[in-house]
Amino acid sequence: MEKLKQQLILTKDDYKLLKSYLSGRGQRTSFDRKNVEGLQVELKKAKLVSSDEIPENVVRLNSRVKIKAESSDKIMELKLVTPDKADIKNRQVSVMSPVGTALIGFREGEKVKWQVPGGKTTFTILEVVN
């Protein structure tokens, strides 16, 4: 995961939940060590706000997000959920997955890079619905 000069914005509740998953208190998941380390670094720099202070266009838990891959112009729509609710067939992606950790806390219009099996890919967040 690599942010492109923007600061992560998270609700205090989402931050606490992410920290609990990272520390192992949440449900166990099978994401890789590099992804965890990247998320931990981003969380340390995140701006924390209350639920009523977070801008509407920031990706958070339960956000519906439309993203576009720059390399292929492919558009994907997904919902960011906790690991126990992840269901790829219904486009519900875990916040702890590589794409989930890359998107959380960023705004509509921002570009995000993350590692996929074929290398680093840049995506633009086209729309965020909360």
TADA-V655386 format. One record per residue. N is the residue number from 1. PSI is psi in radians with two decimals (none if undefined). NEAR is the number of other ideal C-beta (glycine too) atoms within 8 Angstrom. Layout:
# TADA-V655386
n={N,N}
psi={PSI,PSI}
near={NEAR,NEAR}
This chain:
# TADA-V655386
n={1,2,3,4,5,6,7,8,9,10,11,12,13,14,15,16,17,18,19,20,21,22,23,24,25,26,27,28,29,30,31,32,33,34,35,36,37,38,39,40,41,42,43,44,45,46,47,48,49,50,51,52,53,54,55,56,57,58,59,60,61,62,63,64,65,66,67,68,69,70,71,72,73,74,75,76,77,78,79,80,81,82,83,84,85,86,87,88,89,90,91,92,93,94,95,96,97,98,99,100,101,102,103,104,105,106,107,108,109,110,111,112,113,114,115,116,117,118,119,120,121,122,123,124,125,126,127,128,129,130}
psi={2.43,2.14,2.71,1.29,0.01,2.73,2.37,2.41,2.18,2.61,2.68,-0.62,-0.78,-0.69,-0.84,-0.73,-0.79,-0.76,-0.66,-0.67,-0.73,-0.56,-0.04,-0.01,-0.43,-3.11,2.42,2.43,2.95,0.85,2.73,2.80,-0.71,-0.70,-0.75,-0.82,-0.72,-0.73,-0.71,-0.70,-0.80,-0.69,-0.61,-0.51,-0.06,2.57,2.13,2.32,2.84,2.85,-0.61,-0.08,-0.22,2.32,2.57,-0.48,0.29,2.33,2.23,-3.14,2.41,0.18,2.51,2.24,2.40,2.14,2.68,2.23,2.24,-0.60,-0.54,-0.08,0.29,2.33,2.29,2.52,2.38,2.90,2.30,2.09,2.98,2.73,-0.64,-0.28,0.00,2.37,1.64,-0.55,-0.56,0.29,0.60,1.92,2.37,2.42,-0.36,-0.03,2.86,-0.79,-0.64,-0.81,-0.48,-0.60,-0.59,2.30,-0.09,2.84,2.79,2.37,-0.28,2.72,2.43,2.40,2.46,2.80,2.19,2.93,-0.54,0.10,-2.94,2.42,2.48,2.30,2.58,2.32,1.90,-0.66,2.47,2.17,2.13,none}
near={13,8,10,8,3,8,6,13,11,16,11,10,7,12,12,8,11,14,9,9,14,10,7,6,5,11,7,5,9,3,10,6,5,7,12,10,8,11,13,9,8,13,13,6,7,12,7,7,10,7,8,4,5,12,6,6,7,13,12,13,10,7,12,10,14,11,13,11,12,10,5,5,6,6,9,9,8,11,11,14,13,11,12,5,8,11,7,7,4,6,9,10,13,12,14,11,10,12,9,12,16,11,13,15,12,12,12,8,6,10,9,15,12,13,9,8,2,4,5,8,12,10,13,11,17,8,8,14,6,8}
